[in-house]
Amino acid sequence: MKDRLHGAAAVAAVVGAVGSVALTLYAGRTNNLPFLMILMSGWVLAPFMGYALASRYTSSWSASTRAVLDGVIVFVAVTSLVVYARDVLKPPASKTAAVFVAVPMGAWLLMLSAVPLTALISRRRSRSVQTP
């Protein structure tokens, strides 16, 4: 089961990263500032790269912590694509860059709070089970 979730998370991370960057570039297609578009694409890509980096070091983590990380990235990928696509499909007068700034920030906050919290809970449970 954990291998399926990890595989699904890896696929979701790649699809989410490629789709999010593509939607970011599409949303900024009329922008005359290419350096800004590179920075925005990097910012949108950052949570997915953070997941890729974190997943390389998960072998020593508990199964529940790895599962939370994988679940979070699936959620982040789906949510990012939905929010960005919704923004891109809006009428041109109502577009703002706020979602392209806020969604990665929310993704980082979710990953940086859910994963350590799960690790802490998992550690406490394993200690209470070992101590009679």
Stockholm file with secondary structure:
# STOCKHOLM 1.0

chainA/1-132         MKDRLHGAAAVAAVVGAVGSVALTLYAGRTNNLPFLMILMSGWVLAPFMGYALASRYTSSWSASTRAVLDGVIVFVAVTSLVVYARDVLKPPASKTAAVFVAVPMGAWLLMLSAVPLTALISRRRSRSVQTP
#=GR chainA/1-132 SS CHHHHHHHHHHHHHHHHHHHHHHHHHHTTTCSCHHHHHHHHHHHHHHHHHHHHHHHTGGGSCHHHHHHHHHHHHHHHHHHHHHHHHHHTSCGGGCCSHHHHHHHHHHHHHHHHHHHHHHHHHHHHHHHHHCC
#=GC SS_cons         CHHHHHHHHHHHHHHHHHHHHHHHHHHTTTCSCHHHHHHHHHHHHHHHHHHHHHHHTGGGSCHHHHHHHHHHHHHHHHHHHHHHHHHHTSCGGGCCSHHHHHHHHHHHHHHHHHHHHHHHHHHHHHHHHHCC
//
